[in-house]
Amino acid sequence: MVFLGGSTIKTEISIRPTSLRLELINELEFLVFGNQRVTQVRLAEIINKQPLLLVAYQGAQPVGFKFGYVIPDTQTFFSWLGGVQQSYRRQGIAQQLLNYQENTALGMGLDKIYFTTFDRFPAMISLGKKNGYRLIRSELDEGELKYWYEKFLSKS
């Protein structure tokens, strides 16, 4: 929802799988995080791992994304990167992206999803817990707590 002068307007969001292009991924990272981590080398490593890039759009404007891939020789999907642009947060967009990703992973015949996150992303920790992800590991990573969460997918 968007708040304008005390009124609330529902924001129509569409989630679409999108082809992997480094420029788009970097644009999405910058939009959400203010920096870029994905390189051409990293993308080349992922390309053969059944990657999935989901983009949330308001009209033609990207406002969030989720990017992950299948861990080779497993039935596990790693939700690697994702987030929602600051001005679009707290509107359920991350939940929509997560639901789409889980449904796609199920459709691929996978039985588990995991993600990692850090203390500085409490909304991601909360979203994971709310959706049945359980903490399986934590450790210090360059002075910051890093968490691993996983969820077994239900075929029901």
N, C-alpha and C positions, 0 to 999 in steps of 0.2 A: 504494500500500500504506500501511497505517496501522500504526504500531508501538505496541504496548501491552504494557508490562511484559516486554519482550524477545521477544514473539511478533509475528509479521507477519500482518496480515489484508488480503486483497485487497479493494480498494475498487472496487465496481461503478460505472462511469461511463457515462452515456448522453449522446450528442451529439445535439442537436435544433436544426433551424432554427426561429427564433422571430420573430414579428412585431415590427416596429420600434415601440418605445414609449420615449419619452425617459426616463421614470421608470426603466424597466428598464435601459436603457443606462447611465444615471448610477449606478444601484445597482451594476452590474457594474464600472464604472470605479472606484468607491469601494472595492469589495471587493478589487480587484487592486492599484490604484495609490494609494489613499488620497485621491484627488481626482477632480474631474469636469471634462472638457473639452468634451463634446458639448453643444451648445445647441440650442434649437428652431430657430433660424435655420440652423445647420449641418445639422441633420437634414433640414430642408426642401430644402436644396441637394442632398442625397444621395438623397432619396426617388425621384427619377426616373432614377437611375443604376444600376438593377438591384441594389439593396443586398442583402447577405446578412449576417444576424446569426446566428451559431451559439453556442449555450450548452451548456456541459458541466455536467451535473447528477450529483450523488450523491443518489439518491432524488429528493426534490423541491427539494433545496438546490442553487442555482447555485454552481459552484466555479471556473468559468473561461469565457472567451468569445473569439470572433474576429469582427470586424466589418469589412466592406469593401464595395467597390462597383466596378462596371465604369467604366473611364475612357471617357467619351463618344467615339464615332467611332474606337474602337480595338478590338482583340481582347484587351485587357489588363484584368486585375482588380487593383485596389489593395487590399491587405490593410492597412487603416488602423490599427485598434486591436485589442488583444487581450492576454490574459495569463491566468494561473492564480493563484488565491488562494494566499498564502504557504504555508499548512499542507498544501496539496495538490500542491505542486511536486515535481518529480523522480519522478513516477509515470507519465509518458508521456501525460498529458492534453493538453499542448500539441501533441504529435505527433499524437494522435487528431484534434484540432481542425484542424491543418494538413492532414492527409490528407483529411478531409471537405471542407475548403475547396477543395483542389486538384481533387478528384473532381467537386465541384459546378461549378467553373469549366470543367472539361473538358466536362461535360454541357451547359453553356451555349454551347459552341462556341468558347470562348476559347482562346488559345494561349500566354498569358503571365501570370504573376503577379509583382508586385513589392511590396516593403515597405520602409519606412524604420525605422531604429532608432538608438539612441545608445549610446555607450560604457557607460553605466550599466546597460545590459541585456545583459550578456555571454551569458546563456542564450539569448536570441533570436538573437544573432549565431551562436552555436554550432548552434542548431537549423536556421537557414537554411543554413549551410555543410554540415551533415550531410545535408541534403535536396537538395543540388544547386543551391542559389541562389548566384549569383556577384555579387561586389561590382562595381557599375558606376559608383559615384560616392561621394565623401565630401567634406565641407566643414564648416567651423566654423559652428555655429548657436548664437548667444548664448553663445559661449565653450565649447561642448561639441561634440565630433565627432559628426556625423550621417552615417549610412551609407545608401545605397540598394542594395538587393539585388534581383535578378530571376532568374526561372527560366522557361524555355520548357517548356511542358507537352507531355508525350508522349502520343500517342493510342493507344499499344500496350497 
